[in-house]
Amino acid sequence: MKTLRSLLLAALAVAGSAAHADDLLQVWAQARAADPLLRQAAAASGAQEASAREARAALLPQWSLQGTEQRENGGARLHTATSSISQALVDLAALREWDASRSQASAQSARLAAAEQAARARVADAYFGLLSAEAQLATARANEEAFDRQVSEAEVRFKSGLSAQVEADQSRAYRELARGGTLAAELALADAREALAQLTGTTPQPLQPLRRQLAAQALPDDVEAWAQRALLANPELRALQLDVQASEQRISAARAGHLPTLSVGVDTTRQRGDGVPLIDANRTPTQVALRLTVPLFAGGATAAAADRAGFQRDAAREQLEAGRRAVLRDVRAQYLAVSQGAAQLRSTQAAVEAAERALSATRTGLTLGTRSTTDLLLAIQTLAAAQNAQTQARHRHVLALLALHQAAGSLGDAELATVNALLETTP
């Protein structure tokens, strides 16, 4: 009765934890609100937008007020208030600098989109990384328990005179090695939990696992179509392209430092006090002027600024080319990983089934005396390795699919929802 009661309580506990299991979309919602890297990217985008508005301010009206208070030796006092309004009419350097700032703001917006896709990929990696760690720990514990049972059986046979001491010692050695594997799996699981908590800011809840009978996900296009899509839509590449554009505009801004600027100004002066000359009393003179500024010599600063902008443009171009090559490599690698997923799923499933049959046959053979204890220990190890390989293959397949979408610039909530539909549903 006590055993039955314990089993019922354990079943209720498992059912309760499964009912509250989080799926991939729920974990992503938590991470989206709490991931510091994503918030950092959003703040950087906002800062660049503010920088663009700051650059535009040089082209808008400028208004300043100035007041002075003077007292002469005789005690006369003079208060002067001056209002100055100016508006740039022609300033190509400021205009090109504004263009460059807007391009940089667009580049930062693209980087924000890339950061959102990277956050989705990190959440998926952490999610399935935790599931993999849990599966590996479960397999390691089952492996250790199997070796422990083998130790007990070997000791019974030795005491009965049916086997030698070496079989019990060999079984004990395998059990202790398996215990080391269990401890390593426990550490890996703890780290996987922390990895997910690092993204969400909360303690991970039980997660919904992938379906055991996972069908391979087919790709609608060939690899070259995915590569072309990545060249057009990858937000990191778009940001690098805008960096090159901004650097070109900054070259124009630096070269425009040699050009004249034209502005209009309105200055109004008002003087009050007993120190004001009689001719200026009760007057508020206003001056309207066009100001033409022609730069003649600045010690070589303008030419140096243009050279610096040119070198920065060259560096941006090389960075764009490096990014383009990296994206193409990533697309082709992930496409191949997804394409091979079907074969890996089939091979690991066949390996598990064969290892289970081999273990059953080896146990029977040990009873009949046709197999040795070593054969049985190796069969147990083989089954554990096959089960781990199957779990890893299932997780790698869906992660490769998400990584392919990220490289192509199309990893959105819809793609996460597609993978989320592959999870086991709780009753």
Secondary structure, 3 states (H helix, E strand, C coil): CHHHHHHHHHHHHHHHHHHCCECHHHHHHHHHHHCHHHHHHHHHHHHHHHHHHHHHHHHCCEEEEEEEEEECCCCCEEEEEEEEEEEEEECHHHHHHHHHHHHHHHHHHHHHHHHHHHHHHHHHHHHHHHHHHHHHHHHHHHHHHHHHHHHHHHHHHHHCCCCCHHHHHHHHHHHHHHHHHHHHHHHHHHHHHHHHHHHHCCCCCCECCECCCCCCCCCCCCHHHHHHHHHHHCHHHHHHHHHHHHHHHHHHHHHHHHCCEEEEEEEEEEEECCCCCHHHCCCCCEEEEEEEECCCCCCCHHHHHHHHHHHHHHHHHHHHHHHHHHHHHHHHHHHHHHHCHHHHHHHHHHHHHHHHHHHHHHHHHHHHCCCCHHHHHHHHHHHHHHHHHHHHHHHHHHHHHHHHHHHHCCCCHHHHHHHHCCECCCC
